[in-house]
Amino acid sequence: MRTYLAVIDDKPEARTALRFAARRAAKTGGAIAILALVPAAEFVQWSGVQAAMEEEERLRVEGMVAEAAGELMKETGLKPDIIVRQGDPVAVVRELLETRPDVAALVLGASADGAPGPLVAHFAGAAAGTMRCPVMIIPGSLSDEALDRLS
């Protein structure tokens, strides 16, 4: 089955990318996978404090993903595959793409203003020619109506 992999965080452009990916999957008979990245906590001298900070961030990210998945299921009827990982974002996405041959497209959201984020910069830059699937970069400035027309 063709799977659209959307990478999300708490930025508005991630919501736009997820909406596009979900609508594309629904219209093409595909599936949707949501990847949420848990940023590594800054180094803290006491490991117990650092572990608590990392756990708190993981719980926050899992809650964000659960909310996004619920909205997606309500809107499209698709049950997404939810993936939560910690580590370097580029390395995590590359590893996931290597282990998931069903991924037909990597869907990323681009900020409506300002410089692109690290994933967009990397996967649309020098690495673009080495990808095993297309990279779809969805402009964060698109309205829901525009997304519906395009997807």
Backbone bond lengths (Angstrom), bond angles and torsions (degrees), N, CA, C in turn:
res aa  C-N    CA-C-N  psi(-1)  N-CA   C-N-CA  omega(-1)  CA-C   N-CA-C  phi
1 M - - - 1.447 - - 1.531 109.55 -
2 R 1.307 117.04 141.37 1.457 123.50 179.37 1.532 108.63 -75.69
3 T 1.325 116.34 122.72 1.459 121.56 -178.76 1.521 110.04 -115.44
4 Y 1.315 115.09 133.99 1.460 121.52 173.92 1.521 107.15 -98.41
5 L 1.328 116.70 121.87 1.459 122.24 -179.47 1.521 109.05 -98.72
6 A 1.320 116.77 112.51 1.466 122.42 178.10 1.525 108.62 -105.54
7 V 1.323 115.37 128.73 1.453 121.14 177.26 1.522 107.01 -97.64
8 I 1.334 116.13 124.15 1.461 118.65 -176.52 1.527 112.42 -124.02
9 D 1.312 112.46 156.42 1.465 122.02 169.82 1.524 106.06 -145.88
10 D 1.305 118.00 -159.88 1.457 119.18 -176.31 1.528 113.60 -93.20
11 K 1.327 117.79 16.93 1.459 121.53 178.04 1.530 110.14 -90.55
12 P 1.336 117.92 150.52 1.474 121.05 -177.39 1.527 113.83 -59.99
13 E 1.332 117.23 -34.99 1.467 119.38 -179.43 1.529 112.36 -65.77
14 A 1.322 117.58 -25.35 1.465 120.38 176.82 1.529 110.04 -68.77
15 R 1.324 117.10 -38.33 1.463 121.43 176.60 1.522 110.12 -62.30
16 T 1.336 116.44 -41.04 1.461 121.51 178.93 1.522 110.44 -62.69
17 A 1.322 117.02 -45.34 1.470 121.04 179.29 1.524 110.99 -63.17
18 L 1.322 117.03 -42.12 1.461 120.64 179.95 1.524 111.00 -64.61
19 R 1.310 116.98 -42.80 1.471 120.50 178.93 1.525 110.19 -61.07
20 F 1.326 116.70 -44.88 1.460 119.98 179.06 1.528 110.59 -61.34
21 A 1.330 116.66 -49.03 1.467 121.08 -178.21 1.526 111.36 -60.35
22 A 1.321 116.96 -42.63 1.462 120.80 -178.56 1.525 110.92 -65.99
23 R 1.319 116.75 -43.33 1.463 119.63 179.83 1.524 111.06 -67.48
24 R 1.322 117.07 -37.73 1.472 121.16 176.84 1.528 109.77 -63.03
25 A 1.322 116.61 -46.19 1.470 120.87 179.78 1.521 110.73 -61.24
26 A 1.324 116.73 -44.28 1.466 120.63 -179.21 1.526 111.19 -63.11
27 K 1.322 117.49 -40.64 1.468 121.18 -177.45 1.524 113.49 -75.73
28 T 1.327 117.28 -23.34 1.464 119.86 -176.73 1.527 112.90 -106.83
29 G 1.324 117.00 5.16 1.457 119.84 -178.87 1.515 113.07 72.84
30 G 1.326 115.90 25.31 1.460 120.88 -179.37 1.514 112.31 -96.86
31 A 1.312 114.11 -166.39 1.468 122.02 179.68 1.523 107.99 -125.75
32 I 1.313 114.32 166.30 1.464 120.34 179.27 1.523 109.74 -126.27
33 A 1.322 115.35 137.09 1.462 121.75 173.44 1.522 106.83 -122.57
34 I 1.311 115.97 134.74 1.456 121.94 179.22 1.526 108.01 -110.82
35 L 1.329 115.49 122.27 1.456 120.74 175.86 1.524 108.52 -107.45
36 A 1.318 116.00 121.07 1.461 122.06 175.41 1.518 107.60 -113.34
37 L 1.294 115.42 130.49 1.458 121.08 -177.66 1.522 110.74 -102.11
38 V 1.312 115.74 130.32 1.460 121.93 177.15 1.523 106.81 -96.47
39 P 1.326 117.59 115.11 1.460 118.45 179.64 1.525 110.67 -66.37
40 A 1.316 114.97 143.82 1.461 119.47 176.92 1.515 108.77 -68.71
41 A 1.315 115.67 139.17 1.465 120.32 178.65 1.524 108.85 -70.75
42 E 1.331 114.75 148.01 1.455 118.71 175.75 1.519 108.59 -63.02
43 F 1.322 115.55 149.75 1.455 120.04 -177.60 1.525 110.43 -61.21
44 V 1.311 114.34 129.17 1.458 121.94 176.01 1.524 106.63 -121.45
45 Q 1.308 116.04 139.67 1.460 120.59 -174.47 1.530 112.41 -58.56
46 W 1.322 117.82 -34.33 1.454 120.11 -177.88 1.524 108.87 -99.21
47 S 1.291 116.39 120.99 1.471 120.56 -174.07 1.523 112.40 -64.26
48 G 1.306 118.50 -31.62 1.462 121.11 178.83 1.515 111.71 -64.83
49 V 1.328 116.74 -39.27 1.454 121.50 178.13 1.528 109.51 -67.24
50 Q 1.324 116.21 -44.10 1.464 120.25 179.68 1.526 110.69 -62.38
51 A 1.324 118.04 -43.22 1.469 121.58 178.63 1.523 110.96 -61.95
52 A 1.308 117.33 -39.94 1.469 121.04 178.39 1.516 111.05 -65.71
53 M 1.335 117.19 -40.16 1.464 121.24 178.17 1.536 110.70 -64.73
54 E 1.324 116.52 -42.32 1.458 120.30 179.55 1.525 110.99 -66.01
55 E 1.319 117.47 -39.51 1.466 121.12 178.60 1.522 111.03 -65.96
56 E 1.324 117.07 -40.66 1.460 121.17 178.24 1.535 110.41 -62.34
57 E 1.308 117.12 -42.82 1.467 120.87 179.30 1.525 110.77 -67.08
58 R 1.319 116.95 -39.55 1.469 120.65 178.31 1.536 110.54 -61.90
59 L 1.324 117.23 -43.22 1.462 121.02 178.56 1.527 111.58 -63.86
60 R 1.332 116.61 -39.01 1.462 120.35 177.21 1.529 110.90 -62.80
61 V 1.320 116.88 -44.93 1.467 121.81 179.90 1.522 110.39 -65.62
62 E 1.326 117.89 -42.81 1.463 120.54 178.88 1.522 111.47 -61.94
63 G 1.327 117.31 -38.24 1.462 120.71 176.39 1.515 111.95 -64.74
64 M 1.334 116.57 -41.29 1.459 121.47 178.07 1.533 110.52 -62.15
65 V 1.318 116.63 -43.18 1.472 121.24 -179.28 1.526 110.46 -67.63
66 A 1.307 116.90 -41.12 1.467 119.84 179.47 1.525 110.41 -61.86
67 E 1.314 116.88 -40.77 1.465 120.45 178.44 1.533 110.59 -64.86
68 A 1.323 116.63 -45.05 1.472 120.43 179.40 1.528 111.01 -63.86
69 A 1.321 117.08 -40.14 1.469 120.84 179.27 1.523 110.79 -65.34
70 G 1.322 117.09 -39.35 1.466 120.63 178.41 1.519 111.62 -62.58
71 E 1.330 116.81 -44.06 1.467 120.67 177.62 1.526 110.66 -62.78
72 L 1.326 116.10 -42.57 1.458 121.41 -179.54 1.528 110.94 -62.56
73 M 1.325 117.32 -44.44 1.465 121.14 -179.96 1.525 110.55 -64.26
74 K 1.324 116.50 -40.24 1.455 120.71 180.00 1.529 110.95 -64.86
75 E 1.313 116.54 -40.13 1.459 120.96 -176.12 1.528 113.36 -79.25
76 T 1.337 117.59 -41.86 1.470 119.96 -172.66 1.518 114.15 -111.57
77 G 1.338 117.72 -17.76 1.458 120.41 -175.77 1.517 113.31 82.13
78 L 1.327 117.48 -1.96 1.465 121.02 179.06 1.522 110.67 -85.85
79 K 1.315 115.73 137.80 1.465 120.53 174.83 1.527 107.49 -96.90
80 P 1.319 117.24 112.01 1.463 119.24 -176.39 1.525 113.16 -76.44
81 D 1.307 114.68 153.33 1.455 122.24 169.91 1.529 105.29 -85.14
82 I 1.310 117.27 118.45 1.464 121.58 -176.40 1.522 109.53 -100.03
83 I 1.327 115.01 127.03 1.460 121.40 -179.00 1.525 107.71 -126.37
84 V 1.304 116.98 124.47 1.463 121.86 177.06 1.523 106.76 -120.72
85 R 1.332 115.57 122.42 1.468 120.86 -178.42 1.516 110.41 -134.14
86 Q 1.322 114.79 155.12 1.456 121.11 176.69 1.516 107.96 -117.75
87 G 1.308 116.01 144.05 1.457 120.45 177.83 1.511 111.68 138.95
88 D 1.319 114.85 -171.57 1.454 121.11 178.47 1.528 108.87 -63.43
89 P 1.331 118.31 122.29 1.465 120.54 -174.62 1.526 114.56 -54.36
90 V 1.311 117.84 -46.19 1.470 120.69 -179.03 1.524 110.38 -62.85
91 A 1.315 117.22 -45.92 1.465 120.95 -179.54 1.528 111.13 -64.01
92 V 1.323 117.19 -40.40 1.467 120.73 -179.95 1.527 110.59 -63.80
93 V 1.332 117.28 -45.10 1.467 120.27 179.80 1.519 110.39 -64.83
94 R 1.318 118.14 -45.36 1.475 121.16 178.46 1.534 111.28 -58.06
95 E 1.332 116.80 -46.73 1.460 120.98 179.68 1.527 111.20 -60.94
96 L 1.309 115.89 -43.19 1.466 120.20 -179.70 1.526 110.70 -63.73
97 L 1.321 117.09 -42.24 1.466 119.90 179.17 1.530 111.87 -64.83
98 E 1.317 117.04 -33.70 1.467 120.72 178.30 1.525 112.05 -68.80
99 T 1.329 116.39 -31.45 1.466 119.82 -175.85 1.520 113.28 -96.26
100 R 1.326 117.18 -4.61 1.468 121.24 -177.72 1.526 110.53 -123.20
101 P 1.322 118.27 83.71 1.474 119.99 179.87 1.524 113.49 -66.03
102 D 1.338 118.01 -14.25 1.465 121.13 178.85 1.522 113.39 -76.17
103 V 1.337 117.76 -11.92 1.459 120.26 -179.08 1.525 109.02 -72.58
104 A 1.336 114.64 117.34 1.467 121.17 -178.28 1.522 111.81 -94.03
105 A 1.324 117.88 -20.89 1.464 121.02 179.67 1.516 110.01 -159.17
106 L 1.319 114.93 141.77 1.456 122.78 172.26 1.518 106.22 -96.67
107 V 1.336 117.56 122.59 1.461 122.24 -175.91 1.526 108.89 -111.78
108 L 1.336 115.34 119.06 1.451 121.87 -178.75 1.526 109.59 -123.04
109 G 1.305 116.84 149.09 1.458 121.76 176.52 1.519 110.28 -99.66
110 A 1.331 115.79 137.62 1.458 121.44 177.09 1.520 108.91 -104.99
111 S 1.295 116.65 138.19 1.450 122.49 -179.10 1.525 110.74 -59.81
112 A 1.324 116.22 142.75 1.463 121.04 178.69 1.523 111.58 -67.50
113 D 1.318 116.49 -23.67 1.461 120.24 176.17 1.518 109.31 -147.73
114 G 1.301 115.73 153.68 1.451 120.15 179.46 1.515 112.33 90.86
115 A 1.299 114.17 -178.37 1.466 121.57 -177.92 1.524 110.92 -71.66
116 P 1.331 116.93 154.21 1.465 118.86 177.63 1.529 110.61 -68.04
117 G 1.328 114.44 154.31 1.455 119.62 176.68 1.520 110.73 -71.52
118 P 1.324 117.58 174.14 1.461 120.64 -175.67 1.533 113.81 -63.16
119 L 1.330 118.39 -35.15 1.465 119.51 -179.95 1.522 111.28 -70.23
120 V 1.323 117.61 -45.00 1.466 121.00 178.33 1.522 109.33 -62.95
121 A 1.316 117.23 -45.85 1.466 121.05 -179.63 1.529 110.66 -59.38
122 H 1.309 117.05 -42.53 1.471 120.15 -177.71 1.537 112.20 -72.12
123 F 1.338 115.97 -54.17 1.462 119.18 -172.54 1.528 113.98 -76.54
124 A 1.329 118.06 -17.16 1.466 120.68 175.25 1.526 110.77 -99.76
125 G 1.308 116.59 -4.10 1.458 121.42 -179.13 1.519 111.38 -95.10
126 A 1.311 115.23 -132.96 1.462 121.64 -175.22 1.527 113.05 -60.78
127 A 1.329 117.80 -26.30 1.467 120.72 -178.10 1.526 113.17 -81.29
128 A 1.326 117.88 -9.13 1.467 121.18 -173.95 1.527 112.35 -56.61
129 G 1.296 118.08 -38.65 1.461 121.47 -178.05 1.513 114.74 -75.36
130 T 1.318 117.48 -9.67 1.463 120.83 -177.87 1.522 113.42 -102.71
131 M 1.323 116.30 0.93 1.465 120.30 -175.73 1.528 110.75 -72.14
132 R 1.333 116.77 147.57 1.453 121.63 177.60 1.528 112.20 -91.89
133 C 1.345 115.55 -1.33 1.460 121.27 176.59 1.527 108.18 -147.57
134 P 1.326 117.45 161.38 1.464 119.30 176.79 1.527 111.55 -65.42
135 V 1.316 114.52 151.97 1.457 122.01 174.21 1.520 106.63 -110.37
136 M 1.315 116.32 122.27 1.458 121.42 177.54 1.517 107.92 -104.86
137 I 1.332 116.02 121.26 1.456 120.76 179.31 1.519 106.72 -108.79
138 I 1.312 115.10 115.19 1.456 121.93 -174.69 1.533 108.81 -99.74
139 P 1.339 117.36 120.03 1.467 119.91 -179.90 1.530 111.57 -62.07
140 G 1.293 116.31 131.40 1.460 121.44 -179.97 1.513 113.74 -68.23
141 S 1.320 117.24 -11.88 1.463 120.75 -178.63 1.528 113.14 -85.34
142 L 1.337 118.03 -5.92 1.463 120.45 -178.26 1.530 111.37 -71.28
143 S 1.310 115.98 137.31 1.463 121.35 176.03 1.528 109.02 -78.29
144 D 1.323 116.61 166.62 1.461 120.63 176.45 1.522 110.76 -60.10
145 E 1.319 117.31 -37.90 1.465 121.19 179.67 1.530 110.28 -64.39
146 A 1.327 117.01 -43.44 1.464 120.61 178.44 1.522 110.50 -64.34
147 L 1.329 117.07 -40.73 1.462 120.68 177.63 1.521 110.85 -61.54
148 D 1.325 116.65 -42.47 1.468 120.27 179.38 1.523 111.24 -61.72
149 R 1.332 117.19 -40.18 1.466 120.33 178.27 1.521 111.94 -66.44
150 L 1.332 116.67 -40.95 1.455 120.97 -175.72 1.517 114.22 -77.88
151 S 1.296 116.04 -27.15 1.470 118.23 -176.01 1.506 110.23 -89.20
